[in-house]
Amino acid sequence: MGVLCDYFRAPGVDEVRAFLDNNDGASPVEAFDGIDLKWIDPGVILGRLVGLATDQEWSTGLVNDHLIWPAGAEQDMDLPLIA
């Protein structure tokens, strides 16, 4: 199974949580400036792209991700990642 991620830019975590709460967890790409890249995982592939764009060697800490939805999800590692 592949990684399912959307990448977007938003004003803040509260705005993203509000959108997700009001839209049953639908992708925020439509509401915020973003792109649907379902098979680009954040840790490796996105990290390599960021490294290439910033002339840095890839490392595990180059791209950080964390759970933000639903509220409190950052404590539950069994939930899907939304960062």
N, CA, C and O atoms as a Maestro MAE file, in Angstrom:
{
 s_m_m2io_version
 :::
 2.0.0
}

f_m_ct {
 s_m_title
 :::
 protein
 m_atom[332] {
  # First column is atom index #
  i_m_mmod_type
  r_m_x_coord
  r_m_y_coord
  r_m_z_coord
  i_m_residue_number
  s_m_chain_name
  s_m_pdb_residue_name
  s_m_pdb_atom_name
  i_m_atomic_number
  :::
  1 25 0.846 -1.180 0.000 1 A "MET " " N  " 7
  2 3 0.000 0.000 0.000 1 A "MET " " CA " 6
  3 2 0.885 1.235 0.000 1 A "MET " " C  " 6
  4 15 1.879 1.284 0.725 1 A "MET " " O  " 8
  5 25 0.542 2.216 -0.791 2 A "GLY " " N  " 7
  6 3 1.316 3.441 -0.889 2 A "GLY " " CA " 6
  7 2 0.904 4.472 0.142 2 A "GLY " " C  " 6
  8 15 -0.080 4.313 0.865 2 A "GLY " " O  " 8
  9 25 1.669 5.507 0.181 3 A "VAL " " N  " 7
  10 3 1.413 6.611 1.093 3 A "VAL " " CA " 6
  11 2 0.375 7.540 0.480 3 A "VAL " " C  " 6
  12 15 0.445 7.846 -0.710 3 A "VAL " " O  " 8
  13 25 -0.579 7.989 1.274 4 A "LEU " " N  " 7
  14 3 -1.609 8.900 0.790 4 A "LEU " " CA " 6
  15 2 -1.474 10.237 1.512 4 A "LEU " " C  " 6
  16 15 -1.911 10.384 2.653 4 A "LEU " " O  " 8
  17 25 -0.864 11.205 0.837 5 A "CYS " " N  " 7
  18 3 -0.626 12.521 1.435 5 A "CYS " " CA " 6
  19 2 -1.043 13.618 0.472 5 A "CYS " " C  " 6
  20 15 -0.907 13.487 -0.744 5 A "CYS " " O  " 8
  21 25 -1.552 14.695 1.039 6 A "ASP " " N  " 7
  22 3 -1.790 15.921 0.289 6 A "ASP " " CA " 6
  23 2 -0.869 16.971 0.879 6 A "ASP " " C  " 6
  24 15 -0.590 16.953 2.078 6 A "ASP " " O  " 8
  25 25 -0.403 17.874 0.054 7 A "TYR " " N  " 7
  26 3 0.506 18.921 0.508 7 A "TYR " " CA " 6
  27 2 -0.146 20.266 0.247 7 A "TYR " " C  " 6
  28 15 -0.610 20.548 -0.858 7 A "TYR " " O  " 8
  29 25 -0.173 21.097 1.296 8 A "PHE " " N  " 7
  30 3 -0.834 22.389 1.170 8 A "PHE " " CA " 6
  31 2 -0.211 23.370 2.147 8 A "PHE " " C  " 6
  32 15 0.488 22.994 3.089 8 A "PHE " " O  " 8
  33 25 -0.486 24.626 1.891 9 A "ARG " " N  " 7
  34 3 -0.023 25.706 2.755 9 A "ARG " " CA " 6
  35 2 -1.254 26.368 3.349 9 A "ARG " " C  " 6
  36 15 -2.187 26.723 2.628 9 A "ARG " " O  " 8
  37 25 -1.254 26.533 4.681 10 A "ALA " " N  " 7
  38 3 -2.405 27.106 5.374 10 A "ALA " " CA " 6
  39 2 -1.929 28.127 6.400 10 A "ALA " " C  " 6
  40 15 -0.770 28.101 6.814 10 A "ALA " " O  " 8
  41 25 -2.823 29.026 6.811 11 A "PRO " " N  " 7
  42 3 -2.433 30.046 7.797 11 A "PRO " " CA " 6
  43 2 -1.999 29.459 9.135 11 A "PRO " " C  " 6
  44 15 -1.150 30.031 9.818 11 A "PRO " " O  " 8
  45 25 -2.578 28.322 9.514 12 A "GLY " " N  " 7
  46 3 -2.221 27.718 10.792 12 A "GLY " " CA " 6
  47 2 -2.984 26.442 11.053 12 A "GLY " " C  " 6
  48 15 -3.896 26.082 10.308 12 A "GLY " " O  " 8
  49 25 -2.605 25.766 12.111 13 A "VAL " " N  " 7
  50 3 -3.218 24.496 12.489 13 A "VAL " " CA " 6
  51 2 -4.705 24.661 12.779 13 A "VAL " " C  " 6
  52 15 -5.507 23.820 12.373 13 A "VAL " " O  " 8
  53 25 -5.083 25.725 13.470 14 A "ASP " " N  " 7
  54 3 -6.501 25.922 13.812 14 A "ASP " " CA " 6
  55 2 -7.374 26.009 12.571 14 A "ASP " " C  " 6
  56 15 -8.478 25.463 12.558 14 A "ASP " " O  " 8
  57 25 -6.905 26.680 11.533 15 A "GLU " " N  " 7
  58 3 -7.668 26.810 10.297 15 A "GLU " " CA " 6
  59 2 -7.820 25.456 9.597 15 A "GLU " " C  " 6
  60 15 -8.877 25.158 9.043 15 A "GLU " " O  " 8
  61 25 -6.775 24.650 9.623 16 A "VAL " " N  " 7
  62 3 -6.840 23.325 8.999 16 A "VAL " " CA " 6
  63 2 -7.787 22.428 9.780 16 A "VAL " " C  " 6
  64 15 -8.620 21.742 9.188 16 A "VAL " " O  " 8
  65 25 -7.669 22.427 11.106 17 A "ARG " " N  " 7
  66 3 -8.586 21.617 11.921 17 A "ARG " " CA " 6
  67 2 -10.034 22.022 11.689 17 A "ARG " " C  " 6
  68 15 -10.904 21.159 11.575 17 A "ARG " " O  " 8
  69 25 -10.308 23.323 11.619 18 A "ALA " " N  " 7
  70 3 -11.678 23.790 11.381 18 A "ALA " " CA " 6
  71 2 -12.188 23.299 10.031 18 A "ALA " " C  " 6
  72 15 -13.327 22.845 9.925 18 A "ALA " " O  " 8
  73 25 -11.352 23.387 9.001 19 A "PHE " " N  " 7
  74 3 -11.766 22.907 7.685 19 A "PHE " " CA " 6
  75 2 -12.071 21.415 7.736 19 A "PHE " " C  " 6
  76 15 -13.115 20.980 7.248 19 A "PHE " " O  " 8
  77 25 -11.174 20.628 8.320 20 A "LEU " " N  " 7
  78 3 -11.366 19.181 8.384 20 A "LEU " " CA " 6
  79 2 -12.597 18.817 9.201 20 A "LEU " " C  " 6
  80 15 -13.352 17.924 8.816 20 A "LEU " " O  " 8
  81 25 -12.810 19.497 10.325 21 A "ASP " " N  " 7
  82 3 -13.997 19.243 11.147 21 A "ASP " " CA " 6
  83 2 -15.274 19.539 10.374 21 A "ASP " " C  " 6
  84 15 -16.244 18.788 10.480 21 A "ASP " " O  " 8
  85 25 -15.292 20.608 9.607 22 A "ASN " " N  " 7
  86 3 -16.491 21.029 8.878 22 A "ASN " " CA " 6
  87 2 -16.709 20.292 7.567 22 A "ASN " " C  " 6
  88 15 -17.768 20.419 6.953 22 A "ASN " " O  " 8
  89 25 -15.714 19.521 7.130 23 A "ASN " " N  " 7
  90 3 -15.808 18.836 5.841 23 A "ASN " " CA " 6
  91 2 -15.526 17.344 5.959 23 A "ASN " " C  " 6
  92 15 -15.049 16.720 5.011 23 A "ASN " " O  " 8
  93 25 -15.818 16.778 7.118 24 A "ASP " " N  " 7
  94 3 -15.667 15.334 7.357 24 A "ASP " " CA " 6
  95 2 -14.304 14.797 6.952 24 A "ASP " " C  " 6
  96 15 -14.204 13.687 6.431 24 A "ASP " " O  " 8
  97 25 -13.252 15.578 7.188 25 A "GLY " " N  " 7
  98 3 -11.896 15.129 6.906 25 A "GLY " " CA " 6
  99 2 -11.517 15.150 5.444 25 A "GLY " " C  " 6
  100 15 -10.514 14.548 5.061 25 A "GLY " " O  " 8
  101 25 -12.300 15.834 4.610 26 A "ALA " " N  " 7
  102 3 -11.976 15.924 3.179 26 A "ALA " " CA " 6
  103 2 -10.640 16.628 2.980 26 A "ALA " " C  " 6
  104 15 -10.216 17.415 3.826 26 A "ALA " " O  " 8
  105 25 -9.993 16.349 1.886 27 A "SER " " N  " 7
  106 3 -8.691 16.943 1.601 27 A "SER " " CA " 6
  107 2 -8.757 18.468 1.606 27 A "SER " " C  " 6
  108 15 -9.628 19.051 0.961 27 A "SER " " O  " 8
  109 25 -7.845 19.115 2.328 28 A "PRO " " N  " 7
  110 3 -7.821 20.573 2.373 28 A "PRO " " CA " 6
  111 2 -7.168 21.220 1.158 28 A "PRO " " C  " 6
  112 15 -7.050 22.444 1.105 28 A "PRO " " O  " 8
  113 25 -6.746 20.432 0.193 29 A "VAL " " N  " 7
  114 3 -6.084 20.976 -0.997 29 A "VAL " " CA " 6
  115 2 -6.985 21.951 -1.746 29 A "VAL " " C  " 6
  116 15 -6.505 22.933 -2.312 29 A "VAL " " O  " 8
  117 25 -8.281 21.684 -1.752 30 A "GLU " " N  " 7
  118 3 -9.211 22.570 -2.454 30 A "GLU " " CA " 6
  119 2 -9.375 23.914 -1.743 30 A "GLU " " C  " 6
  120 15 -9.596 24.935 -2.395 30 A "GLU " " O  " 8
  121 25 -9.270 23.920 -0.420 31 A "ALA " " N  " 7
  122 3 -9.497 25.132 0.358 31 A "ALA " " CA " 6
  123 2 -8.234 25.971 0.547 31 A "ALA " " C  " 6
  124 15 -8.305 27.192 0.688 31 A "ALA " " O  " 8
  125 25 -7.092 25.313 0.550 32 A "PHE " " N  " 7
  126 3 -5.818 25.995 0.767 32 A "PHE " " CA " 6
  127 2 -4.935 25.809 -0.462 32 A "PHE " " C  " 6
  128 15 -5.195 24.944 -1.299 32 A "PHE " " O  " 8
  129 25 -3.925 26.601 -0.561 33 A "ASP " " N  " 7
  130 3 -2.969 26.507 -1.661 33 A "ASP " " CA " 6
  131 2 -2.227 25.184 -1.554 33 A "ASP " " C  " 6
  132 15 -1.427 25.001 -0.636 33 A "ASP " " O  " 8
  133 25 -2.476 24.257 -2.476 34 A "GLY " " N  " 7
  134 3 -1.848 22.952 -2.347 34 A "GLY " " CA " 6
  135 2 -1.899 22.131 -3.611 34 A "GLY " " C  " 6
  136 15 -2.355 22.580 -4.662 34 A "GLY " " O  " 8
  137 25 -1.413 20.909 -3.474 35 A "ILE " " N  " 7
  138 3 -1.357 19.985 -4.597 35 A "ILE " " CA " 6
  139 2 -1.593 18.563 -4.088 35 A "ILE " " C  " 6
  140 15 -1.170 18.208 -2.988 35 A "ILE " " O  " 8
  141 25 -2.260 17.774 -4.885 36 A "ASP " " N  " 7
  142 3 -2.563 16.385 -4.576 36 A "ASP " " CA " 6
  143 2 -1.422 15.512 -5.091 36 A "ASP " " C  " 6
  144 15 -1.318 15.275 -6.294 36 A "ASP " " O  " 8
  145 25 -0.577 15.039 -4.199 37 A "LEU " " N  " 7
  146 3 0.547 14.163 -4.565 37 A "LEU " " CA " 6
  147 2 0.464 12.900 -3.715 37 A "LEU " " C  " 6
  148 15 1.303 12.674 -2.844 37 A "LEU " " O  " 8
  149 25 -0.535 12.094 -3.968 38 A "LYS " " N  " 7
  150 3 -0.860 10.960 -3.111 38 A "LYS " " CA " 6
  151 2 0.299 9.998 -2.863 38 A "LYS " " C  " 6
  152 15 0.325 9.368 -1.805 38 A "LYS " " O  " 8
  153 25 1.234 9.852 -3.754 39 A "TRP " " N  " 7
  154 3 2.267 8.824 -3.602 39 A "TRP " " CA " 6
  155 2 3.631 9.404 -3.231 39 A "TRP " " C  " 6
  156 15 4.638 8.699 -3.288 39 A "TRP " " O  " 8
  157 25 3.674 10.677 -2.852 40 A "ILE " " N  " 7
  158 3 4.924 11.301 -2.433 40 A "ILE " " CA " 6
  159 2 4.933 11.328 -0.906 40 A "ILE " " C  " 6
  160 15 4.275 12.168 -0.293 40 A "ILE " " O  " 8
  161 25 5.680 10.405 -0.293 41 A "ASP " " N  " 7
  162 3 5.678 10.345 1.168 41 A "ASP " " CA " 6
  163 2 6.524 11.478 1.746 41 A "ASP " " C  " 6
  164 15 7.510 11.887 1.134 41 A "ASP " " O  " 8
  165 25 6.147 11.986 2.919 42 A "PRO " " N  " 7
  166 3 6.828 13.154 3.470 42 A "PRO " " CA " 6
  167 2 8.251 12.891 3.940 42 A "PRO " " C  " 6
  168 15 9.108 13.763 3.800 42 A "PRO " " O  " 8
  169 25 8.523 11.734 4.484 43 A "GLY " " N  " 7
  170 3 9.831 11.492 5.075 43 A "GLY " " CA " 6
  171 2 10.962 11.325 4.092 43 A "GLY " " C  " 6
  172 15 12.045 11.877 4.289 43 A "GLY " " O  " 8
  173 25 10.727 10.567 3.034 44 A "VAL " " N  " 7
  174 3 11.820 10.256 2.111 44 A "VAL " " CA " 6
  175 2 11.720 11.066 0.824 44 A "VAL " " C  " 6
  176 15 12.614 11.859 0.529 44 A "VAL " " O  " 8
  177 25 10.667 10.886 0.066 45 A "ILE " " N  " 7
  178 3 10.579 11.521 -1.248 45 A "ILE " " CA " 6
  179 2 10.508 13.042 -1.127 45 A "ILE " " C  " 6
  180 15 11.264 13.744 -1.798 45 A "ILE " " O  " 8
  181 25 9.618 13.563 -0.287 46 A "LEU " " N  " 7
  182 3 9.545 15.009 -0.113 46 A "LEU " " CA " 6
  183 2 10.857 15.538 0.468 46 A "LEU " " C  " 6
  184 15 11.333 16.599 0.063 46 A "LEU " " O  " 8
  185 25 11.432 14.811 1.402 47 A "GLY " " N  " 7
  186 3 12.725 15.207 1.968 47 A "GLY " " CA " 6
  187 2 13.812 15.297 0.912 47 A "GLY " " C  " 6
  188 15 14.633 16.214 0.936 47 A "GLY " " O  " 8
  189 25 13.820 14.355 -0.007 48 A "ARG " " N  " 7
  190 3 14.806 14.402 -1.100 48 A "ARG " " CA " 6
  191 2 14.556 15.595 -2.016 48 A "ARG " " C  " 6
  192 15 15.502 16.245 -2.461 48 A "ARG " " O  " 8
  193 25 13.288 15.886 -2.300 49 A "LEU " " N  " 7
  194 3 12.964 17.051 -3.130 49 A "LEU " " CA " 6
  195 2 13.380 18.354 -2.443 49 A "LEU " " C  " 6
  196 15 13.933 19.247 -3.084 49 A "LEU " " O  " 8
  197 25 13.114 18.460 -1.142 50 A "VAL " " N  " 7
  198 3 13.514 19.645 -0.386 50 A "VAL " " CA " 6
  199 2 15.034 19.762 -0.367 50 A "VAL " " C  " 6
  200 15 15.575 20.854 -0.540 50 A "VAL " " O  " 8
  201 25 15.715 18.656 -0.161 51 A "GLY " " N  " 7
  202 3 17.176 18.665 -0.173 51 A "GLY " " CA " 6
  203 2 17.737 19.117 -1.508 51 A "GLY " " C  " 6
  204 15 18.681 19.905 -1.564 51 A "GLY " " O  " 8
  205 25 17.154 18.615 -2.576 52 A "LEU " " N  " 7
  206 3 17.592 19.016 -3.915 52 A "LEU " " CA " 6
  207 2 17.350 20.507 -4.147 52 A "LEU " " C  " 6
  208 15 18.214 21.205 -4.676 52 A "LEU " " O  " 8
  209 25 16.173 20.989 -3.748 53 A "ALA " " N  " 7
  210 3 15.829 22.396 -3.968 53 A "ALA " " CA " 6
  211 2 16.655 23.342 -3.104 53 A "ALA " " C  " 6
  212 15 16.882 24.491 -3.485 53 A "ALA " " O  " 8
  213 25 17.107 22.869 -1.946 54 A "THR " " N  " 7
  214 3 17.855 23.734 -1.026 54 A "THR " " CA " 6
  215 2 19.335 23.396 -0.978 54 A "THR " " C  " 6
  216 15 20.069 23.919 -0.140 54 A "THR " " O  " 8
  217 25 19.773 22.524 -1.875 55 A "ASP " " N  " 7
  218 3 21.181 22.111 -1.962 55 A "ASP " " CA " 6
  219 2 21.685 21.534 -0.638 55 A "ASP " " C  " 6
  220 15 22.780 21.854 -0.176 55 A "ASP " " O  " 8
  221 25 20.850 20.670 -0.040 56 A "GLN " " N  " 7
  222 3 21.217 19.976 1.192 56 A "GLN " " CA " 6
  223 2 21.152 18.476 0.948 56 A "GLN " " C  " 6
  224 15 20.372 18.007 0.120 56 A "GLN " " O  " 8
  225 25 21.962 17.736 1.662 57 A "GLU " " N  " 7
  226 3 21.881 16.288 1.591 57 A "GLU " " CA " 6
  227 2 20.661 15.824 2.382 57 A "GLU " " C  " 6
  228 15 20.359 16.373 3.442 57 A "GLU " " O  " 8
  229 25 19.958 14.813 1.867 58 A "TRP " " N  " 7
  230 3 18.779 14.297 2.556 58 A "TRP " " CA " 6
  231 2 19.172 13.719 3.907 58 A "TRP " " C  " 6
  232 15 20.205 13.062 4.033 58 A "TRP " " O  " 8
  233 25 18.346 13.965 4.912 59 A "SER " " N  " 7
  234 3 18.478 13.337 6.216 59 A "SER " " CA " 6
  235 2 17.072 13.141 6.786 59 A "SER " " C  " 6
  236 15 16.110 13.736 6.300 59 A "SER " " O  " 8
  237 25 16.962 12.317 7.801 60 A "THR " " N  " 7
  238 3 15.637 12.014 8.358 60 A "THR " " CA " 6
  239 2 14.985 13.229 8.996 60 A "THR " " C  " 6
  240 15 13.762 13.247 9.137 60 A "THR " " O  " 8
  241 25 15.735 14.234 9.383 61 A "GLY " " N  " 7
  242 3 15.164 15.412 10.010 61 A "GLY " " CA " 6
  243 2 14.923 16.576 9.075 61 A "GLY " " C  " 6
  244 15 14.533 17.653 9.526 61 A "GLY " " O  " 8
  245 25 15.147 16.389 7.774 62 A "LEU " " N  " 7
  246 3 15.003 17.493 6.820 62 A "LEU " " CA " 6
  247 2 13.549 17.940 6.677 62 A "LEU " " C  " 6
  248 15 13.279 19.129 6.509 62 A "LEU " " O  " 8
  249 25 12.624 17.002 6.741 63 A "VAL " " N  " 7
  250 3 11.188 17.317 6.672 63 A "VAL " " CA " 6
  251 2 10.532 16.747 7.922 63 A "VAL " " C  " 6
  252 15 10.649 15.554 8.201 63 A "VAL " " O  " 8
  253 25 9.848 17.591 8.667 64 A "ASN " " N  " 7
  254 3 9.158 17.150 9.885 64 A "ASN " " CA " 6
  255 2 7.668 17.009 9.609 64 A "ASN " " C  " 6
  256 15 7.104 17.776 8.828 64 A "ASN " " O  " 8
  257 25 7.036 16.044 10.240 65 A "ASP " " N  " 7
  258 3 5.594 15.882 10.133 65 A "ASP " " CA " 6
  259 2 5.039 15.523 11.512 65 A "ASP " " C  " 6
  260 15 5.741 14.968 12.357 65 A "ASP " " O  " 8
  261 25 3.777 15.851 11.716 66 A "HIS " " N  " 7
  262 3 3.104 15.505 12.960 66 A "HIS " " CA " 6
  263 2 1.595 15.510 12.737 66 A "HIS " " C  " 6
  264 15 1.087 16.185 11.841 66 A "HIS " " O  " 8
  265 25 0.903 14.759 13.552 67 A "LEU " " N  " 7
  266 3 -0.553 14.684 13.457 67 A "LEU " " CA " 6
  267 2 -1.174 15.956 14.000 67 A "LEU " " C  " 6
  268 15 -0.740 16.474 15.028 67 A "LEU " " O  " 8
  269 25 -2.191 16.461 13.312 68 A "ILE " " N  " 7
  270 3 -2.902 17.643 13.809 68 A "ILE " " CA " 6
  271 2 -4.408 17.440 13.869 68 A "ILE " " C  " 6
  272 15 -5.106 18.265 14.458 68 A "ILE " " O  " 8
  273 25 -4.928 16.377 13.284 69 A "TRP " " N  " 7
  274 3 -6.372 16.170 13.238 69 A "TRP " " CA " 6
  275 2 -6.688 14.700 13.371 69 A "TRP " " C  " 6
  276 15 -5.974 13.864 12.816 69 A "TRP " " O  " 8
  277 25 -7.732 14.365 14.089 70 A "PRO " " N  " 7
  278 3 -8.563 15.226 14.912 70 A "PRO " " CA " 6
  279 2 -7.784 15.753 16.107 70 A "PRO " " C  " 6
  280 15 -6.697 15.264 16.415 70 A "PRO " " O  " 8
  281 25 -8.342 16.745 16.774 71 A "ALA " " N  " 7
  282 3 -7.679 17.333 17.934 71 A "ALA " " CA " 6
  283 2 -7.285 16.221 18.903 71 A "ALA " " C  " 6
  284 15 -8.099 15.353 19.217 71 A "ALA " " O  " 8
  285 25 -6.062 16.246 19.368 72 A "GLY " " N  " 7
  286 3 -5.537 15.208 20.246 72 A "GLY " " CA " 6
  287 2 -4.867 14.070 19.509 72 A "GLY " " C  " 6
  288 15 -4.286 13.187 20.140 72 A "GLY " " O  " 8
  289 25 -4.935 14.069 18.185 73 A "ALA " " N  " 7
  290 3 -4.376 12.975 17.383 73 A "ALA " " CA " 6
  291 2 -2.869 12.853 17.528 73 A "ALA " " C  " 6
  292 15 -2.312 11.775 17.323 73 A "ALA " " O  " 8
  293 25 -2.208 13.940 17.877 74 A "GLU " " N  " 7
  294 3 -0.755 13.882 17.995 74 A "GLU " " CA " 6
  295 2 -0.316 12.877 19.061 74 A "GLU " " C  " 6
  296 15 0.854 12.499 19.115 74 A "GLU " " O  " 8
  297 25 -1.253 12.444 19.907 75 A "GLN " " N  " 7
  298 3 -0.955 11.461 20.947 75 A "GLN " " CA " 6
  299 2 -1.276 10.031 20.515 75 A "GLN " " C  " 6
  300 15 -0.884 9.084 21.197 75 A "GLN " " O  " 8
  301 25 -1.992 9.853 19.380 76 A "ASP " " N  " 7
  302 3 -2.464 8.540 18.950 76 A "ASP " " CA " 6
  303 2 -1.781 8.133 17.652 76 A "ASP " " C  " 6
  304 15 -2.182 8.578 16.577 76 A "ASP " " O  " 8
  305 25 -0.765 7.301 17.739 77 A "MET " " N  " 7
  306 3 0.013 6.919 16.563 77 A "MET " " CA " 6
  307 2 -0.705 5.919 15.663 77 A "MET " " C  " 6
  308 15 -0.177 5.565 14.609 77 A "MET " " O  " 8
  309 25 -1.898 5.452 16.048 78 A "ASP " " N  " 7
  310 3 -2.656 4.542 15.197 78 A "ASP " " CA " 6
  311 2 -3.505 5.297 14.184 78 A "ASP " " C  " 6
  312 15 -4.035 4.686 13.255 78 A "ASP " " O  " 8
  313 25 -3.646 6.613 14.340 79 A "LEU " " N  " 7
  314 3 -4.429 7.409 13.404 79 A "LEU " " CA " 6
  315 2 -3.602 7.768 12.180 79 A "LEU " " C  " 6
  316 15 -2.375 7.821 12.260 79 A "LEU " " O  " 8
  317 25 -4.262 8.021 11.033 80 A "PRO " " N  " 7
  318 3 -3.517 8.426 9.837 80 A "PRO " " CA " 6
  319 2 -2.866 9.794 10.031 80 A "PRO " " C  " 6
  320 15 -3.364 10.636 10.777 80 A "PRO " " O  " 8
  321 25 -1.752 9.992 9.350 81 A "LEU " " N  " 7
  322 3 -0.970 11.223 9.462 81 A "LEU " " CA " 6
  323 2 -1.583 12.339 8.627 81 A "LEU " " C  " 6
  324 15 -1.840 12.168 7.435 81 A "LEU " " O  " 8
  325 25 -1.811 13.469 9.256 82 A "ILE " " N  " 7
  326 3 -2.212 14.693 8.553 82 A "ILE " " CA " 6
  327 2 -1.323 15.787 9.100 82 A "ILE " " C  " 6
  328 15 -1.412 16.141 10.275 82 A "ILE " " O  " 8
  329 25 -0.486 16.309 8.266 83 A "ALA " " N  " 7
  330 3 0.446 17.325 8.735 83 A "ALA " " CA " 6
  331 2 0.389 18.545 7.872 83 A "ALA " " C  " 6
  332 15 1.112 19.510 8.120 83 A "ALA " " O  " 8
  :::
 }
 m_bond[331] {
  # First column is bond index #
  i_m_from
  i_m_to
  i_m_order
  :::
  1 1 2 1
  2 2 3 1
  3 3 4 2
  4 3 5 1
  5 5 6 1
  6 6 7 1
  7 7 8 2
  8 7 9 1
  9 9 10 1
  10 10 11 1
  11 11 12 2
  12 11 13 1
  13 13 14 1
  14 14 15 1
  15 15 16 2
  16 15 17 1
  17 17 18 1
  18 18 19 1
  19 19 20 2
  20 19 21 1
  21 21 22 1
  22 22 23 1
  23 23 24 2
  24 23 25 1
  25 25 26 1
  26 26 27 1
  27 27 28 2
  28 27 29 1
  29 29 30 1
  30 30 31 1
  31 31 32 2
  32 31 33 1
  33 33 34 1
  34 34 35 1
  35 35 36 2
  36 35 37 1
  37 37 38 1
  38 38 39 1
  39 39 40 2
  40 39 41 1
  41 41 42 1
  42 42 43 1
  43 43 44 2
  44 43 45 1
  45 45 46 1
  46 46 47 1
  47 47 48 2
  48 47 49 1
  49 49 50 1
  50 50 51 1
  51 51 52 2
  52 51 53 1
  53 53 54 1
  54 54 55 1
  55 55 56 2
  56 55 57 1
  57 57 58 1
  58 58 59 1
  59 59 60 2
  60 59 61 1
  61 61 62 1
  62 62 63 1
  63 63 64 2
  64 63 65 1
  65 65 66 1
  66 66 67 1
  67 67 68 2
  68 67 69 1
  69 69 70 1
  70 70 71 1
  71 71 72 2
  72 71 73 1
  73 73 74 1
  74 74 75 1
  75 75 76 2
  76 75 77 1
  77 77 78 1
  78 78 79 1
  79 79 80 2
  80 79 81 1
  81 81 82 1
  82 82 83 1
  83 83 84 2
  84 83 85 1
  85 85 86 1
  86 86 87 1
  87 87 88 2
  88 87 89 1
  89 89 90 1
  90 90 91 1
  91 91 92 2
  92 91 93 1
  93 93 94 1
  94 94 95 1
  95 95 96 2
  96 95 97 1
  97 97 98 1
  98 98 99 1
  99 99 100 2
  100 99 101 1
  101 101 102 1
  102 102 103 1
  103 103 104 2
  104 103 105 1
  105 105 106 1
  106 106 107 1
  107 107 108 2
  108 107 109 1
  109 109 110 1
  110 110 111 1
  111 111 112 2
  112 111 113 1
  113 113 114 1
  114 114 115 1
  115 115 116 2
  116 115 117 1
  117 117 118 1
  118 118 119 1
  119 119 120 2
  120 119 121 1
  121 121 122 1
  122 122 123 1
  123 123 124 2
  124 123 125 1
  125 125 126 1
  126 126 127 1
  127 127 128 2
  128 127 129 1
  129 129 130 1
  130 130 131 1
  131 131 132 2
  132 131 133 1
  133 133 134 1
  134 134 135 1
  135 135 136 2
  136 135 137 1
  137 137 138 1
  138 138 139 1
  139 139 140 2
  140 139 141 1
  141 141 142 1
  142 142 143 1
  143 143 144 2
  144 143 145 1
  145 145 146 1
  146 146 147 1
  147 147 148 2
  148 147 149 1
  149 149 150 1
  150 150 151 1
  151 151 152 2
  152 151 153 1
  153 153 154 1
  154 154 155 1
  155 155 156 2
  156 155 157 1
  157 157 158 1
  158 158 159 1
  159 159 160 2
  160 159 161 1
  161 161 162 1
  162 162 163 1
  163 163 164 2
  164 163 165 1
  165 165 166 1
  166 166 167 1
  167 167 168 2
  168 167 169 1
  169 169 170 1
  170 170 171 1
  171 171 172 2
  172 171 173 1
  173 173 174 1
  174 174 175 1
  175 175 176 2
  176 175 177 1
  177 177 178 1
  178 178 179 1
  179 179 180 2
  180 179 181 1
  181 181 182 1
  182 182 183 1
  183 183 184 2
  184 183 185 1
  185 185 186 1
  186 186 187 1
  187 187 188 2
  188 187 189 1
  189 189 190 1
  190 190 191 1
  191 191 192 2
  192 191 193 1
  193 193 194 1
  194 194 195 1
  195 195 196 2
  196 195 197 1
  197 197 198 1
  198 198 199 1
  199 199 200 2
  200 199 201 1
  201 201 202 1
  202 202 203 1
  203 203 204 2
  204 203 205 1
  205 205 206 1
  206 206 207 1
  207 207 208 2
  208 207 209 1
  209 209 210 1
  210 210 211 1
  211 211 212 2
  212 211 213 1
  213 213 214 1
  214 214 215 1
  215 215 216 2
  216 215 217 1
  217 217 218 1
  218 218 219 1
  219 219 220 2
  220 219 221 1
  221 221 222 1
  222 222 223 1
  223 223 224 2
  224 223 225 1
  225 225 226 1
  226 226 227 1
  227 227 228 2
  228 227 229 1
  229 229 230 1
  230 230 231 1
  231 231 232 2
  232 231 233 1
  233 233 234 1
  234 234 235 1
  235 235 236 2
  236 235 237 1
  237 237 238 1
  238 238 239 1
  239 239 240 2
  240 239 241 1
  241 241 242 1
  242 242 243 1
  243 243 244 2
  244 243 245 1
  245 245 246 1
  246 246 247 1
  247 247 248 2
  248 247 249 1
  249 249 250 1
  250 250 251 1
  251 251 252 2
  252 251 253 1
  253 253 254 1
  254 254 255 1
  255 255 256 2
  256 255 257 1
  257 257 258 1
  258 258 259 1
  259 259 260 2
  260 259 261 1
  261 261 262 1
  262 262 263 1
  263 263 264 2
  264 263 265 1
  265 265 266 1
  266 266 267 1
  267 267 268 2
  268 267 269 1
  269 269 270 1
  270 270 271 1
  271 271 272 2
  272 271 273 1
  273 273 274 1
  274 274 275 1
  275 275 276 2
  276 275 277 1
  277 277 278 1
  278 278 279 1
  279 279 280 2
  280 279 281 1
  281 281 282 1
  282 282 283 1
  283 283 284 2
  284 283 285 1
  285 285 286 1
  286 286 287 1
  287 287 288 2
  288 287 289 1
  289 289 290 1
  290 290 291 1
  291 291 292 2
  292 291 293 1
  293 293 294 1
  294 294 295 1
  295 295 296 2
  296 295 297 1
  297 297 298 1
  298 298 299 1
  299 299 300 2
  300 299 301 1
  301 301 302 1
  302 302 303 1
  303 303 304 2
  304 303 305 1
  305 305 306 1
  306 306 307 1
  307 307 308 2
  308 307 309 1
  309 309 310 1
  310 310 311 1
  311 311 312 2
  312 311 313 1
  313 313 314 1
  314 314 315 1
  315 315 316 2
  316 315 317 1
  317 317 318 1
  318 318 319 1
  319 319 320 2
  320 319 321 1
  321 321 322 1
  322 322 323 1
  323 323 324 2
  324 323 325 1
  325 325 326 1
  326 326 327 1
  327 327 328 2
  328 327 329 1
  329 329 330 1
  330 330 331 1
  331 331 332 2
  :::
 }
}
